[in-house]
Amino acid sequence: MNVSNVTAIEEVKFDLENGERFYELQKHGLGVYFRDCIITNIELLCGNLSVNNSL
């Protein structure tokens, strides 16, 4: 999944970008890890929603 595939309000996009920048300043590569974890969690939630809706 690509971040551009997720529809989010501007405030959420701003918070995610700030979070990624914050973690990247802590350690190189940590910002990308943060972003990837958020995307993975969104994908898991979307998958759980589709399973629950089919019951």
N, C-alpha and C positions, 0 to 999 in steps of 0.2 A: 504494500500500500504506500502511496505517496501522500505527503502532507496536502498537496493540492487536491486530492480526492476527498478530503474531509471538509465538509461545509461547517464553518465555525463563524461566530460573530467576531467582529474586530477585536473586542476586548480579550477574547480567548486566544486569538492569534497573537496579540501583543504579549499576553502572559506567557505563552509557550516560547515565543522568541526570546523574551527576557530570561526565562528559566534556562533555555539552552545556552545563552550567552553567559549567565551566571556560572553554570557548571563548567563551561569551557574555560572560564578564567581560573577555576579551581585547579583543573588539570586538563591538559590537551587530550581531546577525544571524549571527555566526559559529557560534553554538551551533546554530541552526536548520540552517545549512549542514552542520555536522558530522552532525547527526541524519539529514538527507536523504541524505548520502553513505553512511552506514551502511545505511539502508534500501535504497538503490539497489544496494549490493553484495550484500545478502541476496537481493534479487529476482534479480540476475544469477546468483548461485550456485544458487538454486532452479531457474531456467530451465535452467542447464547440467546440473543433476542429472536433470531430466526428459528432456532430450535424450539424455544418456548412458544412461539406463535404457531408452530405446526402441530402442537399437542391438542 
